[in-house]
């Protein structure tokens, strides 16, 4: 399983500047097919610059173990956030 990309990234407007909420479509390559999975995630920056991450998706739509998929999505999303690729 590999995360190919995130597309249709939409930032939800919030009143707390250190908490960013997004909706996106994750394109994921599984051993026998490629699927698009809608995801909601939140990145909250703590006072010391640490990031707290929350991820939500409908895991019933995918025939793959939950924890490896969740871990791969988290690493991918935090990686593109570090590169500045997410809307501010």
Phi and psi in radians as a Rosetta constraint file:
Dihedral C 1 N 2 CA 2 C 2 CIRCULARHARMONIC -2.522 0.35
Dihedral N 2 CA 2 C 2 N 3 CIRCULARHARMONIC 2.404 0.35
Dihedral C 2 N 3 CA 3 C 3 CIRCULARHARMONIC -1.459 0.35
Dihedral N 3 CA 3 C 3 N 4 CIRCULARHARMONIC 2.077 0.35
Dihedral C 3 N 4 CA 4 C 4 CIRCULARHARMONIC -1.469 0.35
Dihedral N 4 CA 4 C 4 N 5 CIRCULARHARMONIC -0.852 0.35
Dihedral C 4 N 5 CA 5 C 5 CIRCULARHARMONIC -2.975 0.35
Dihedral N 5 CA 5 C 5 N 6 CIRCULARHARMONIC 2.914 0.35
Dihedral C 5 N 6 CA 6 C 6 CIRCULARHARMONIC -1.920 0.35
Dihedral N 6 CA 6 C 6 N 7 CIRCULARHARMONIC 2.346 0.35
Dihedral C 6 N 7 CA 7 C 7 CIRCULARHARMONIC -2.380 0.35
Dihedral N 7 CA 7 C 7 N 8 CIRCULARHARMONIC 2.937 0.35
Dihedral C 7 N 8 CA 8 C 8 CIRCULARHARMONIC 0.959 0.35
Dihedral N 8 CA 8 C 8 N 9 CIRCULARHARMONIC 0.793 0.35
Dihedral C 8 N 9 CA 9 C 9 CIRCULARHARMONIC -1.313 0.35
Dihedral N 9 CA 9 C 9 N 10 CIRCULARHARMONIC 2.176 0.35
Dihedral C 9 N 10 CA 10 C 10 CIRCULARHARMONIC -2.205 0.35
Dihedral N 10 CA 10 C 10 N 11 CIRCULARHARMONIC 2.236 0.35
Dihedral C 10 N 11 CA 11 C 11 CIRCULARHARMONIC -1.616 0.35
Dihedral N 11 CA 11 C 11 N 12 CIRCULARHARMONIC 2.308 0.35
Dihedral C 11 N 12 CA 12 C 12 CIRCULARHARMONIC -1.502 0.35
Dihedral N 12 CA 12 C 12 N 13 CIRCULARHARMONIC 2.329 0.35
Dihedral C 12 N 13 CA 13 C 13 CIRCULARHARMONIC -1.281 0.35
Dihedral N 13 CA 13 C 13 N 14 CIRCULARHARMONIC 2.308 0.35
Dihedral C 13 N 14 CA 14 C 14 CIRCULARHARMONIC -2.344 0.35
Dihedral N 14 CA 14 C 14 N 15 CIRCULARHARMONIC 2.908 0.35
Dihedral C 14 N 15 CA 15 C 15 CIRCULARHARMONIC -1.652 0.35
Dihedral N 15 CA 15 C 15 N 16 CIRCULARHARMONIC -0.202 0.35
Dihedral C 15 N 16 CA 16 C 16 CIRCULARHARMONIC -1.728 0.35
Dihedral N 16 CA 16 C 16 N 17 CIRCULARHARMONIC 2.018 0.35
Dihedral C 16 N 17 CA 17 C 17 CIRCULARHARMONIC -1.229 0.35
Dihedral N 17 CA 17 C 17 N 18 CIRCULARHARMONIC -0.401 0.35
Dihedral C 17 N 18 CA 18 C 18 CIRCULARHARMONIC -1.614 0.35
Dihedral N 18 CA 18 C 18 N 19 CIRCULARHARMONIC 0.076 0.35
Dihedral C 18 N 19 CA 19 C 19 CIRCULARHARMONIC -2.127 0.35
Dihedral N 19 CA 19 C 19 N 20 CIRCULARHARMONIC 2.030 0.35
Dihedral C 19 N 20 CA 20 C 20 CIRCULARHARMONIC -1.990 0.35
Dihedral N 20 CA 20 C 20 N 21 CIRCULARHARMONIC 2.238 0.35
Dihedral C 20 N 21 CA 21 C 21 CIRCULARHARMONIC -2.006 0.35
Dihedral N 21 CA 21 C 21 N 22 CIRCULARHARMONIC 2.377 0.35
Dihedral C 21 N 22 CA 22 C 22 CIRCULARHARMONIC -2.339 0.35
Dihedral N 22 CA 22 C 22 N 23 CIRCULARHARMONIC 2.735 0.35
Dihedral C 22 N 23 CA 23 C 23 CIRCULARHARMONIC -2.230 0.35
Dihedral N 23 CA 23 C 23 N 24 CIRCULARHARMONIC 2.447 0.35
Dihedral C 23 N 24 CA 24 C 24 CIRCULARHARMONIC -2.735 0.35
Dihedral N 24 CA 24 C 24 N 25 CIRCULARHARMONIC 3.025 0.35
Dihedral C 24 N 25 CA 25 C 25 CIRCULARHARMONIC -1.995 0.35
Dihedral N 25 CA 25 C 25 N 26 CIRCULARHARMONIC 2.123 0.35
Dihedral C 25 N 26 CA 26 C 26 CIRCULARHARMONIC -1.664 0.35
Dihedral N 26 CA 26 C 26 N 27 CIRCULARHARMONIC 2.204 0.35
Dihedral C 26 N 27 CA 27 C 27 CIRCULARHARMONIC -1.657 0.35
Dihedral N 27 CA 27 C 27 N 28 CIRCULARHARMONIC 2.036 0.35
Dihedral C 27 N 28 CA 28 C 28 CIRCULARHARMONIC -2.130 0.35
Dihedral N 28 CA 28 C 28 N 29 CIRCULARHARMONIC 2.290 0.35
Dihedral C 28 N 29 CA 29 C 29 CIRCULARHARMONIC -1.703 0.35
Dihedral N 29 CA 29 C 29 N 30 CIRCULARHARMONIC 2.070 0.35
Dihedral C 29 N 30 CA 30 C 30 CIRCULARHARMONIC -1.751 0.35
Dihedral N 30 CA 30 C 30 N 31 CIRCULARHARMONIC 2.974 0.35
Dihedral C 30 N 31 CA 31 C 31 CIRCULARHARMONIC -0.948 0.35
Dihedral N 31 CA 31 C 31 N 32 CIRCULARHARMONIC -0.536 0.35
Dihedral C 31 N 32 CA 32 C 32 CIRCULARHARMONIC -2.120 0.35
Dihedral N 32 CA 32 C 32 N 33 CIRCULARHARMONIC 0.025 0.35
Dihedral C 32 N 33 CA 33 C 33 CIRCULARHARMONIC -2.915 0.35
Dihedral N 33 CA 33 C 33 N 34 CIRCULARHARMONIC 2.959 0.35
Dihedral C 33 N 34 CA 34 C 34 CIRCULARHARMONIC -2.002 0.35
Dihedral N 34 CA 34 C 34 N 35 CIRCULARHARMONIC 2.286 0.35
Dihedral C 34 N 35 CA 35 C 35 CIRCULARHARMONIC -2.215 0.35
Dihedral N 35 CA 35 C 35 N 36 CIRCULARHARMONIC 2.668 0.35
Dihedral C 35 N 36 CA 36 C 36 CIRCULARHARMONIC -1.836 0.35
Dihedral N 36 CA 36 C 36 N 37 CIRCULARHARMONIC 2.220 0.35
Dihedral C 36 N 37 CA 37 C 37 CIRCULARHARMONIC -2.161 0.35
Dihedral N 37 CA 37 C 37 N 38 CIRCULARHARMONIC 2.089 0.35
Dihedral C 37 N 38 CA 38 C 38 CIRCULARHARMONIC -1.193 0.35
Dihedral N 38 CA 38 C 38 N 39 CIRCULARHARMONIC 2.330 0.35
Dihedral C 38 N 39 CA 39 C 39 CIRCULARHARMONIC -2.304 0.35
Dihedral N 39 CA 39 C 39 N 40 CIRCULARHARMONIC 2.579 0.35
Dihedral C 39 N 40 CA 40 C 40 CIRCULARHARMONIC -2.079 0.35
Dihedral N 40 CA 40 C 40 N 41 CIRCULARHARMONIC 2.327 0.35
Dihedral C 40 N 41 CA 41 C 41 CIRCULARHARMONIC -2.534 0.35
Dihedral N 41 CA 41 C 41 N 42 CIRCULARHARMONIC 2.700 0.35
Dihedral C 41 N 42 CA 42 C 42 CIRCULARHARMONIC -2.261 0.35
Dihedral N 42 CA 42 C 42 N 43 CIRCULARHARMONIC 2.349 0.35
Dihedral C 42 N 43 CA 43 C 43 CIRCULARHARMONIC -2.084 0.35
Dihedral N 43 CA 43 C 43 N 44 CIRCULARHARMONIC 2.089 0.35
Dihedral C 43 N 44 CA 44 C 44 CIRCULARHARMONIC -2.032 0.35
Dihedral N 44 CA 44 C 44 N 45 CIRCULARHARMONIC 2.181 0.35
Dihedral C 44 N 45 CA 45 C 45 CIRCULARHARMONIC -1.638 0.35
Dihedral N 45 CA 45 C 45 N 46 CIRCULARHARMONIC 2.184 0.35
Dihedral C 45 N 46 CA 46 C 46 CIRCULARHARMONIC -1.368 0.35
Dihedral N 46 CA 46 C 46 N 47 CIRCULARHARMONIC 3.042 0.35
Dihedral C 46 N 47 CA 47 C 47 CIRCULARHARMONIC -1.148 0.35
Dihedral N 47 CA 47 C 47 N 48 CIRCULARHARMONIC -0.373 0.35
Dihedral C 47 N 48 CA 48 C 48 CIRCULARHARMONIC -1.786 0.35
Dihedral N 48 CA 48 C 48 N 49 CIRCULARHARMONIC 0.197 0.35
Dihedral C 48 N 49 CA 49 C 49 CIRCULARHARMONIC 1.580 0.35
Dihedral N 49 CA 49 C 49 N 50 CIRCULARHARMONIC -0.015 0.35
Dihedral C 49 N 50 CA 50 C 50 CIRCULARHARMONIC -1.281 0.35
Dihedral N 50 CA 50 C 50 N 51 CIRCULARHARMONIC 2.638 0.35
Dihedral C 50 N 51 CA 51 C 51 CIRCULARHARMONIC -1.964 0.35
Dihedral N 51 CA 51 C 51 N 52 CIRCULARHARMONIC 2.306 0.35
Dihedral C 51 N 52 CA 52 C 52 CIRCULARHARMONIC -1.859 0.35
Dihedral N 52 CA 52 C 52 N 53 CIRCULARHARMONIC 2.321 0.35
Dihedral C 52 N 53 CA 53 C 53 CIRCULARHARMONIC -2.157 0.35
Dihedral N 53 CA 53 C 53 N 54 CIRCULARHARMONIC 2.328 0.35
Dihedral C 53 N 54 CA 54 C 54 CIRCULARHARMONIC -2.198 0.35
Dihedral N 54 CA 54 C 54 N 55 CIRCULARHARMONIC 2.399 0.35
Dihedral C 54 N 55 CA 55 C 55 CIRCULARHARMONIC -2.324 0.35
Dihedral N 55 CA 55 C 55 N 56 CIRCULARHARMONIC 2.364 0.35
Dihedral C 55 N 56 CA 56 C 56 CIRCULARHARMONIC -2.310 0.35
Dihedral N 56 CA 56 C 56 N 57 CIRCULARHARMONIC 2.354 0.35
Dihedral C 56 N 57 CA 57 C 57 CIRCULARHARMONIC -2.775 0.35
Dihedral N 57 CA 57 C 57 N 58 CIRCULARHARMONIC 2.823 0.35
Dihedral C 57 N 58 CA 58 C 58 CIRCULARHARMONIC -1.519 0.35
Dihedral N 58 CA 58 C 58 N 59 CIRCULARHARMONIC 1.666 0.35
Dihedral C 58 N 59 CA 59 C 59 CIRCULARHARMONIC -1.285 0.35
Dihedral N 59 CA 59 C 59 N 60 CIRCULARHARMONIC -0.154 0.35
Dihedral C 59 N 60 CA 60 C 60 CIRCULARHARMONIC -1.274 0.35
Dihedral N 60 CA 60 C 60 N 61 CIRCULARHARMONIC -0.308 0.35
Dihedral C 60 N 61 CA 61 C 61 CIRCULARHARMONIC -1.410 0.35
Dihedral N 61 CA 61 C 61 N 62 CIRCULARHARMONIC -0.195 0.35
Dihedral C 61 N 62 CA 62 C 62 CIRCULARHARMONIC -2.109 0.35
Dihedral N 62 CA 62 C 62 N 63 CIRCULARHARMONIC 2.359 0.35
Dihedral C 62 N 63 CA 63 C 63 CIRCULARHARMONIC -1.680 0.35
Dihedral N 63 CA 63 C 63 N 64 CIRCULARHARMONIC 1.254 0.35
Dihedral C 63 N 64 CA 64 C 64 CIRCULARHARMONIC -2.718 0.35
Dihedral N 64 CA 64 C 64 N 65 CIRCULARHARMONIC 2.615 0.35
Dihedral C 64 N 65 CA 65 C 65 CIRCULARHARMONIC -1.032 0.35
Dihedral N 65 CA 65 C 65 N 66 CIRCULARHARMONIC 2.426 0.35
Dihedral C 65 N 66 CA 66 C 66 CIRCULARHARMONIC -1.160 0.35
Dihedral N 66 CA 66 C 66 N 67 CIRCULARHARMONIC -0.885 0.35
Dihedral C 66 N 67 CA 67 C 67 CIRCULARHARMONIC -1.108 0.35
Dihedral N 67 CA 67 C 67 N 68 CIRCULARHARMONIC -0.799 0.35
Dihedral C 67 N 68 CA 68 C 68 CIRCULARHARMONIC -1.089 0.35
Dihedral N 68 CA 68 C 68 N 69 CIRCULARHARMONIC -0.641 0.35
Dihedral C 68 N 69 CA 69 C 69 CIRCULARHARMONIC -1.163 0.35
Dihedral N 69 CA 69 C 69 N 70 CIRCULARHARMONIC -0.782 0.35
Dihedral C 69 N 70 CA 70 C 70 CIRCULARHARMONIC -1.069 0.35
Dihedral N 70 CA 70 C 70 N 71 CIRCULARHARMONIC -0.764 0.35
Dihedral C 70 N 71 CA 71 C 71 CIRCULARHARMONIC -1.116 0.35
Dihedral N 71 CA 71 C 71 N 72 CIRCULARHARMONIC -0.771 0.35
Dihedral C 71 N 72 CA 72 C 72 CIRCULARHARMONIC -1.127 0.35
Dihedral N 72 CA 72 C 72 N 73 CIRCULARHARMONIC -0.723 0.35
Dihedral C 72 N 73 CA 73 C 73 CIRCULARHARMONIC -1.120 0.35
Dihedral N 73 CA 73 C 73 N 74 CIRCULARHARMONIC -0.745 0.35
Dihedral C 73 N 74 CA 74 C 74 CIRCULARHARMONIC -1.071 0.35
Dihedral N 74 CA 74 C 74 N 75 CIRCULARHARMONIC -0.830 0.35
Dihedral C 74 N 75 CA 75 C 75 CIRCULARHARMONIC -1.101 0.35
Dihedral N 75 CA 75 C 75 N 76 CIRCULARHARMONIC -0.719 0.35
Dihedral C 75 N 76 CA 76 C 76 CIRCULARHARMONIC -1.139 0.35
Dihedral N 76 CA 76 C 76 N 77 CIRCULARHARMONIC -0.830 0.35
Dihedral C 76 N 77 CA 77 C 77 CIRCULARHARMONIC -1.152 0.35
Dihedral N 77 CA 77 C 77 N 78 CIRCULARHARMONIC -0.781 0.35
Dihedral C 77 N 78 CA 78 C 78 CIRCULARHARMONIC -1.150 0.35
Dihedral N 78 CA 78 C 78 N 79 CIRCULARHARMONIC -0.547 0.35
Dihedral C 78 N 79 CA 79 C 79 CIRCULARHARMONIC -1.144 0.35
Dihedral N 79 CA 79 C 79 N 80 CIRCULARHARMONIC -0.791 0.35
Dihedral C 79 N 80 CA 80 C 80 CIRCULARHARMONIC -1.267 0.35
Dihedral N 80 CA 80 C 80 N 81 CIRCULARHARMONIC -0.443 0.35
Dihedral C 80 N 81 CA 81 C 81 CIRCULARHARMONIC -1.191 0.35
Dihedral N 81 CA 81 C 81 N 82 CIRCULARHARMONIC -0.714 0.35
Dihedral C 81 N 82 CA 82 C 82 CIRCULARHARMONIC -1.098 0.35
Dihedral N 82 CA 82 C 82 N 83 CIRCULARHARMONIC -0.551 0.35
Dihedral C 82 N 83 CA 83 C 83 CIRCULARHARMONIC -1.391 0.35
Dihedral N 83 CA 83 C 83 N 84 CIRCULARHARMONIC -0.167 0.35
Dihedral C 83 N 84 CA 84 C 84 CIRCULARHARMONIC 1.443 0.35
Dihedral N 84 CA 84 C 84 N 85 CIRCULARHARMONIC 0.394 0.35
Dihedral C 84 N 85 CA 85 C 85 CIRCULARHARMONIC -1.518 0.35
Dihedral N 85 CA 85 C 85 N 86 CIRCULARHARMONIC -0.133 0.35
Dihedral C 85 N 86 CA 86 C 86 CIRCULARHARMONIC -1.581 0.35
Dihedral N 86 CA 86 C 86 N 87 CIRCULARHARMONIC 2.524 0.35
Dihedral C 86 N 87 CA 87 C 87 CIRCULARHARMONIC -1.071 0.35
Dihedral N 87 CA 87 C 87 N 88 CIRCULARHARMONIC 2.471 0.35
